[in-house]
Amino acid sequence: MTVARRIADRRSDEGVSAVEFALFTPIILLAVLGTLDFGQAIYNTAEIKNAVRAGAQYAYGNSSDTAGIEAAIRAAVVPNLDPSTVTVTTSQSCSCSDGTAVSCSSTCTGGKTPRLYVTINATTTYTTMMSYPGVDNPMTLAGDSVVRVR
């Protein structure tokens, strides 16, 4: 191969990597941003579920203190989530040992006291950095727990 031919081949390759970089950079950036965005949503979901677990631990000893359960959940989300964005609901239910749902003030067969359960739900919202097709924005993140306290 002559020197002139090598120079001509080299000139024809100039700028190819710049064009490839310009074509693939937006795609790579979108993939990285999407990964970061959904990673943050998954992390926030884990945080809300851990906070509900803290509320369930509090409810185990204080089943009728709904304000305390809510305070335990709100305290558990700090500093990763804004506690004012967390919505907490609690409810109580009772059942007999055979699984029959009964009023908490009644008794089961044999005069036994019904089992008392506290159900805790917590939700918050997460707004993604970008809009994604098929994904709600903001998305609702939730955690729930049922604890038997008696």
N, C-alpha and C positions, 0 to 999 in steps of 0.2 A: 504494500500500500504506500502510495506516495505521500509526501508531506502535505501537499495541497489537499489530498483526499481526507487526511486526518483532520485538518483544519476545518474543512467543510462539514465533516461529521460532528465535530465539536460545536460548531456554530448552530447546527440544527437542533442540538440538545439544550442550548441555552434557553432559560425561561420556563422549561418544562416543570421543574420543581416549584417554581413560583406559582404556576397555574394550578398544580396539584394542591399546594398549600391553600390557595384561595378557594378551591372547590371543597376541600375536606374540613377546613377549620370550622365553618358554621355547624356542620354535622357533628363534629366532635364536641363542640361547645354545648350544643343542645343535649347531647347524651350526658355530659358531665353535669349540667344544670338540672336535668331531670333526675339523675341519680341523687344529687344533693337534696333536691326538693322532696322526693319520696322517702329518702333516708330520714329527713327531719320529721316527716309525717309519721313514720314508723317509730321513731324515737319518742315523739310526743304521745303516741298511743301507748307505748310502754310506760311512760310517766303517769298517764291518767290511770292505767291499770294498777300500777304500784300504789298510787294514792288511794284508790278504792280498797286495796288490800289493807292499807293503814287504817282506813275507816272501818273495815270489817274487824280488825283487831281491837279497835276502840269499842265497837258495838258489842263485842263478846262480853265485856264487863259492864257496859252501860247501854243496854238495848233500848231504853226509852228516851235517851238523850239525843234527839235528832240534831239539835244545834251543835252538840259536841262531836257527833259523827261528821257533820259537814265541816266543822272547824279542823278536825283531824285530816280530812281530805284536802282542804285548801292549804293547810300548812305543809302537807307532803308534796304539793306540786311546786312550791317555791324552791329554788329560783328559776326553774326551767320553764314554767308556764305562769301566765298571769292568773292569780286565783280568782279575780273578778270575772273571768271568762268561763269559769267552770260552773256548770249547773249540776246540782246534787239532788237526788230524790231518794227517799227511804220509805220503806213500808214494812209492816209486820204481818205475818200470817202464822197460823197454827195448824197442826195436823196430828192425828193420832199415830201410833206406832205402825198401824196397817196402811198408812198413807192417806186416810180419809181426811179431807179438809174440814175443820171445825172452827167455831168461834173460839177466840182465845179465852173467853170467860167460862166456857163450858168444860165438861169433863168427858173423858173417853170411856169406853167400856171397861168395867172393873174399877171405876172411880179414879183412873189414872189422870194425871195432869197432861194436857196436850203439849207437844213439842212446839217451841216458839222459834220462828225463823225471822231474821231481819234481811231484807233485800235492799241492796244499795246499788244505785246507778249514778254514774257521773259522765257528763259529756262536755266537750269543748269543741271549738272550731279551729281549723287550720286553713289559712289562705295560702295557696301555692304561689310561687314567684311568677309562674306563667300559666296560661290556660292550656289544658291538655284535652284532646278529644275523648269524650266518654268519661271524664272525671269531673265530679262536682267541685265547684270552687265558690265559696269555701267548702271544705269537706268536714263532716262531723266525725270526731274521734270519740269513742266511748269505752267505758269499762264498767263491769258489773260484778257483783258478788252476792252470794247468799250464805249467811252464817247461821248455824243453829246455836242459839244462846241458852236454851233450856230444854 
